[in-house]
Amino acid sequence: ETLKSKDMMRNHQVAKSIADVSWYEFVRQLEYKSNFYGRTLIKADQWFASTQICSSCGEKGQRQTMNVREWTCACGAHHDRDINASINLLMLAD
């Protein structure tokens, strides 16, 4: 996802880790490596709600705080936040 590191660094719990990564360089290296190996790098819009959209039914749930790691959709599907986001991002690539 194309996220703004400046905004993410407002969260003091993860700010040091984000600053250490050097986000721009990380993305630049991803682009270089994907081109080198003939892969496609897909950047999702920063407003794409990958963690909030149910990967089973497609319904967009409510915004949740970072400490909510699992949630259940109205359709009954139980989701791990990160796994659900990765499934949604994979479907975005198709």
N, C-alpha and C positions, 0 to 999 in steps of 0.2 A: 504494500500500500504506500502511496506517496504521502507520507506524514511530515508534518513540520516539526523538526527537532526543537526549535525555539519554544513552541507551545508545549511539547512533551517535557521540556526541562523545567516547567513550572511545578511539576510533581517532584518534590524534593527526595522522594524515596528512590526514584530511578534516574534523577538528573545526572549524577556522577557517571553512571554506567553509559548513558547516552552520550555524554561529553567524551568519554574515553573511546567510544567506538569511532568517532569522527564520521558521522552519518553520510556526509557528501562523499567521502572517500570510499565508504562501504558500498554505496550505490554505484559509484563509478567503476569499482572493481567488479561488481555483479554484471554491469553492462559489458565490460571488457571480456570477462570470462564467458558470458553467454554468446557473444559474437565469436570468440575464439573457437568455442566448441560447437558452433552452429545451432545454438539453442535460442529460444524466444523468451525474452524477459518482458513480462506484462506488468505494468504499473497500474494498480487500481486507484481510482480517485480517492483523495483523502476523506471524502464524505460518504464513501461506500460503506454501509453499515454491516460489514462482514460478520461481526460477532452478534448482531441483533437479529439478523434474518434467519429464520428457521430453514435449514438445508433440506428438510423433508417436505414442508408444505409451501414455503416461500413467504410466509406471513412475517411482517416486521414487528418484532416485540418492542418493549419499552427500553429506553436507555438504562444501563446498569452500571454501577460503580465497578472499579477494577477488582475489588475483593470478591465479587460474585464470579466464581469460576465455573459453576454449573447452573443450568436453568432448564425448565420444562415449558415447552410451547403449549398453546391452547389445543393443538392437535394431538397432544400426548407424547410427543417425541422429547426425550431427555437428551440434553446436549452438554458436552464439555465446551467451554467458550472457545478455546484455541482450535480444537478439532473442527468444530462447527465453522469457524472462520476460514480454516484452510479448505474445507469442502466448498464453501461459497466462493472463494477465490479461484478454485479449480474450475467451478462451473462458469465463472466469469470469463475464463480463458477459452472456453469452447465456443 
